[in-house]
Amino acid sequence: MPADGKRKDEELLARSSFEETVYEEDIEALEKAIKADPLSGALWYQKGVAFRKLERYDKALAALVKATELEPDNASAWRTLGAVHCQLGAHEEAVRACEKSIALDPANARTWILRGFAKHHLRDYEKSVESYARAIELDPLGAEGRKAWNNRGAALDNLRRHEEAIEAYEEAILIDPFDIYAWNNEGVAMGALSRHEEAVRCFRMALEIEPSYATAWKNLGIALESLGRLEEADKAMSRARELGLN
């Protein structure tokens, strides 16, 4: 089975601050408010947040750029702009936006996670690890700390520091034993060290929590094949394909 079947999962900065549903009427209301007060950075920021929630990232980008022009001291606007840049694949710009936000609010763990994510995708894994370490310092036992531990592990894996990566995933699991991404990623790191039985255990833990997690099924197949358990491997790979992963 090709090694590129394995995948480590990172978590982009969640949109947890914007969980409320956004409707077209909300956009229309913001447009009217901006027409009445076009120099309000707060309104442009809200517009950017709304478009991001709707996954209309180009429009979110334009609104957030305007927001940061009008209110350059708005750390949240810079952070959200960084997230949108990431979602558009513009990771250099994302780093610059994050660093603007960090200069204004250095104690925000979410911004450090986002910077780490962007650095990872620029293959600057050392800086990615450093960013996640800072996020962990700021929120060691919370939701952001869990994301940071998981993403730190993925960066360490890319540096071939697999033992450290496993330690990072285990820290994420201590915070949230139901974190399927950390279980999957720990399995990938175990496989990289030829610890295939332990990898199988990790993938099975992920699948016990989320039976439709296609990546874990594929990775389980790879680990089982490495152990010579070909019939079980075929079944796992078939399940991954049924779930849409080739």
ABEGO torsion letter per residue (X at the ends): XBAAABBBBBBBBBAAAAABBBBAAAAAAAAAAAAABAABAAAAAAAAAAAAAAGBAAAAAAAAAAAAAABAABAAAAAAAAAAAAAAGBAAAAAAAAAAAAAABAABAAAAAAAAAAAAAAGBAAAAAAAAAAAAAABAABAAAAAAAAAAAAAAAAAGBAAAAAAAAAAAAAABAABAAAAAAAAAAAAAAGBAAAAAAAAAAAAAABAABAAAAAAAAAAAAAAGBAAAAAAAAAAAAAAGBX
